[in-house]
Amino acid sequence: MSSPAAERRAKARKDVHERALGLLAVRPRSRRELERRLQAAGYDGDEIADELARLEGVGLIDDEAFARALAEQAFDRRKAGRRAVAGALAAKGVAPSVAEAVLDDLGGDGDDGRADELARARAMRLTGVPPDRAFQRLMGFLVRRGHSPEVARRAARRALDVEASED
């Protein structure tokens, strides 16, 4: 026989399905991210695996759709570079093959365009800064946003109308 306190604890603890649905209600999550959260909550591995399979079966977990939404937001709103988006997807537990497919589909060759747009907007804030310093600041900003150094250099040059020989 179990004690009344043990029974109250058992009733108070959500089952794995309720917990998973609660986590998904807050925001979409990757399969791996949800698995980590359920493990941290102390659920059994078999119980977690069964629940994740169930949620995938009904379409509540879809890593490709999750990755696509995250990448679209990063590309469109933040004008982030491919490297930054790839890192964000990896941090969220998206499989490298899924991330690569989504990045190829959405990111394509758009890094130059996104970097140019971001550089032009940011360059307006650097009007009183000496040209060499403005170039370095702008290039650093673009690299921090996930653009490769080459893409950042070209975009900074175009935004500041700097000649290629002024590296």
Phi, psi and omega per residue, in radians:
M1 nan 2.422 3.118
S2 -1.667 2.733 -3.121
S3 -1.358 2.798 3.103
P4 -1.064 -0.601 3.124
A5 -1.147 -0.711 3.124
A6 -1.143 -0.668 3.117
E7 -1.158 -0.701 3.109
R8 -1.106 -0.729 3.111
R9 -1.105 -0.710 -3.130
A10 -1.141 -0.703 3.120
K11 -1.241 -0.635 -3.102
A12 -1.221 -0.570 -3.129
R13 -1.300 2.185 3.140
K14 -1.191 2.600 3.027
D15 -1.325 2.916 -3.009
V16 -1.069 -0.602 3.139
H17 -1.142 -0.823 3.125
E18 -1.084 -0.725 -3.129
R19 -1.134 -0.779 3.140
A20 -1.096 -0.764 3.123
L21 -1.129 -0.651 3.089
G22 -1.099 -0.726 3.110
L23 -1.154 -0.701 3.133
L24 -1.260 -0.409 3.110
A25 -1.217 -0.520 -3.137
V26 -1.219 -0.846 3.101
R27 -2.914 2.790 3.078
P28 -1.089 2.613 3.137
R29 -2.448 2.688 3.040
S30 -1.329 2.860 3.112
R31 -1.017 -0.818 -3.087
R32 -1.139 -0.699 3.131
E33 -1.105 -0.763 3.120
L34 -1.152 -0.707 3.101
E35 -1.047 -0.774 3.119
R36 -1.063 -0.766 -3.116
R37 -1.137 -0.692 3.137
L38 -1.225 -0.640 3.073
Q39 -1.116 -0.750 3.132
A40 -1.112 -0.468 3.121
A41 -1.413 -0.096 3.042
G42 1.629 0.272 3.116
Y43 -1.386 2.692 -3.130
D44 -1.211 2.499 -3.100
G45 -1.026 -0.727 3.124
D46 -1.158 -0.707 3.125
E47 -1.088 -0.735 3.123
I48 -1.130 -0.826 -3.125
A49 -1.030 -0.759 3.122
D50 -1.096 -0.751 -3.115
E51 -1.173 -0.725 3.126
L52 -1.116 -0.690 3.093
A53 -1.112 -0.716 3.118
R54 -1.082 -0.805 -3.127
L55 -1.186 -0.603 3.060
E56 -1.169 -0.691 -3.135
G57 -1.058 -0.591 -3.139
V58 -1.676 0.026 3.051
G59 1.521 0.193 3.120
L60 -1.414 -0.335 3.015
I61 -2.095 2.102 3.116
D62 -2.553 1.706 -3.051
D63 -1.085 -0.600 3.137
E64 -1.175 -0.786 3.114
A65 -1.136 -0.685 3.100
F66 -1.076 -0.842 -3.131
A67 -1.105 -0.723 3.138
R68 -1.082 -0.790 -3.128
A69 -1.133 -0.766 3.136
L70 -1.116 -0.761 -3.125
A71 -1.164 -0.754 3.131
E72 -1.047 -0.756 3.137
Q73 -1.105 -0.775 -3.123
A74 -1.177 -0.707 -3.141
F75 -1.228 -0.781 -3.030
D76 -1.365 -0.862 -3.053
R77 -1.464 -0.802 -3.054
R78 -1.582 -0.233 -3.063
K79 0.990 0.644 -3.104
A80 -1.239 2.701 3.089
G81 -1.462 2.906 -3.103
R82 -1.014 -0.728 -3.111
R83 -1.084 -0.720 -3.134
A84 -1.161 -0.717 -3.130
V85 -1.194 -0.710 3.100
A86 -1.062 -0.722 3.100
G87 -1.124 -0.708 3.124
A88 -1.132 -0.704 3.120
L89 -1.152 -0.725 3.110
A90 -1.099 -0.723 -3.141
A91 -1.116 -0.516 3.129
K92 -1.488 -0.018 3.073
G93 1.538 0.287 3.107
V94 -1.341 2.332 -3.132
A95 -1.029 2.464 -3.122
P96 -0.966 -0.667 -3.135
S97 -1.151 -0.689 3.110
V98 -1.183 -0.781 -3.139
A99 -1.068 -0.780 -3.126
E100 -1.087 -0.746 3.131
A101 -1.105 -0.761 3.135
V102 -1.152 -0.763 3.137
L103 -1.116 -0.686 3.100
D104 -1.124 -0.696 -3.121
D105 -1.225 -0.778 -3.055
L106 -1.636 -0.730 -3.013
G107 -1.362 -0.717 3.137
G108 0.684 -2.227 3.136
D109 -1.776 0.354 -3.018
G110 -1.362 -0.065 -3.114
D111 -1.015 -0.736 3.132
D112 -1.061 -0.795 -3.134
G113 -1.117 -0.789 3.124
R114 -1.139 -0.723 -3.138
A115 -1.132 -0.717 3.112
D116 -1.074 -0.789 -3.126
E117 -1.102 -0.779 3.125
L118 -1.151 -0.712 -3.125
A119 -1.149 -0.736 3.128
R120 -1.083 -0.751 -3.135
A121 -1.151 -0.704 -3.108
R122 -1.318 -0.550 -3.107
A123 -1.081 -0.507 3.126
M124 -1.064 -0.475 3.140
R125 -1.414 -0.152 -3.040
L126 -1.900 0.400 -3.039
T127 -1.129 -0.583 -3.109
G128 -1.608 0.061 -3.077
V129 -1.618 2.435 3.093
P130 -0.950 2.511 -3.026
P131 -0.929 -0.789 -3.105
D132 -1.147 -0.658 3.122
R133 -1.230 -0.702 3.106
A134 -1.086 -0.714 3.130
F135 -1.072 -0.828 -3.122
Q136 -1.118 -0.733 3.123
R137 -1.109 -0.797 -3.105
L138 -1.155 -0.751 3.127
M139 -1.108 -0.758 3.097
G140 -1.063 -0.724 3.107
F141 -1.041 -0.801 -3.119
L142 -1.146 -0.674 3.106
V143 -1.149 -0.710 3.104
R144 -1.126 -0.462 3.076
R145 -1.423 0.032 3.024
G146 1.739 0.167 3.087
H147 -1.523 2.561 3.139
S148 -1.155 2.714 3.125
P149 -0.975 -0.649 3.136
E150 -1.142 -0.805 3.130
V151 -1.125 -0.744 -3.137
A152 -1.097 -0.739 -3.136
R153 -1.087 -0.829 -3.136
R154 -1.094 -0.766 -3.115
A155 -1.153 -0.713 3.122
A156 -1.119 -0.722 3.100
R157 -1.047 -0.832 -3.106
R158 -1.140 -0.731 -3.094
A159 -1.186 -0.586 -3.105
L160 -1.753 0.051 -3.094
D161 0.917 0.850 3.136
V162 -1.681 2.409 3.105
E163 -1.220 2.597 -3.111
A164 -1.061 -0.467 -3.095
S165 -1.355 -0.109 -3.068
E166 -1.551 0.344 3.117
D167 -0.994 nan nan
